[in-house]
Structure formats: structure tokens, C-alpha cells
């Protein structure tokens, strides 16, 4: 149950070293909040509706977007297209 929290903390620290964090901080915070809200909603559904909790969620890609853009593209083109 602590894995989503650990994932978000690690990714937030890792993202803080990217160029996108310095230039587009509001977009980064929005992506982190989207992913965190979805994880919290899934955890609430686990508790209330006794649904299965998925460790791998599609919204984790929102958080990994700046890190992936840093490694897939050249450093000068790292900024997220908004």
C-alpha cells in the first residue's frame, strides 16, 4: 500500500533535476497532482468497494513524462510541449 506514495516521492525528487521542472513548474505540479489524485481514488475504492488495487496505473505515465523526455530527446528539446 505504500508503493504509490514511494513512487510519487521518488519521481518528484527525480523530476526536480530536469530542465522541465525549472521552466514549466506549473505543468509538472499538475501532472503530479493528476497521478496522485488517481492513486488516492483507487485506494479509496479498494477500501470502500473491496476492489482489487492495481499497482501499475496508466497515470504514472503523466509523472514520468518529464523524465522520459529528458532521456529520449536532446537536452535542448526537453521541455514538455504545452
Secondary structure as UniProt FT lines:
FT   HELIX           3..15
FT   TURN            16..17
FT   HELIX           19..23
FT   HELIX           25..49
FT   TURN            58..59
FT   HELIX           60..72
FT   HELIX           75..77
//
